């Protein structure tokens, strides 16, 4: 799960709460607001790519 650490719409504390409710979830933070794919596309894509690469193993 990706936590947008500078998100004022949905704060990181809610991200942590959701991740804690998902067995085996991994929470990673990205210093951005609510739209990481628009605000930090390279960082967001890197996290998504790492996640998908891990699924293929």
N, C-alpha and C positions, 0 to 999 in steps of 0.2 A: 504494500500500500504506500502511496506517495503522499507525504504530508507537505502541504505548501505552508511553510513556516511564517510567512508574512501575510497570510490570508486573513483579511478582516471580515469576510463574509462567513467563512466556516473556519473557526480557529483550530490550531493544532491540538488543543486539548480534546476536541471531538474526534479528530483523526486517531488519537491514541486510544480513546474509548472504543471506537469501532474496531481497530486492529486487535485490541485485547479480546474482543468477542469472536474473532475468527481463528479457529485452531490452526496453528502453523503459520500464521501471518507474519510477515516481515515488514516493518515500517521504516521507510527512509524519508529523510527530509530534503526539501529543495527550497532555497531561500528566494521565494517568489510569492506573488499574490495569488488570486483565485484562478488565473489562467496561465499555468506554467507552460503550456504548449505555445502560447503567444508571447509570453514575457521572457522565457528562457528556453527556447525550443531545443537547443543543443543538449542542455542538461536533462531536459525531460525525455528527449529521444534516447539519450544514453541510458537512463533508468529503465525505460520500457524495453530497449534492446537487451540489456543485461537480464531482465526478468524473462524475456522470451528465450534467450539463449540458455538460461538455467532450466527451462521446461523441456528443452530438447535433449538434455543429458539423460 
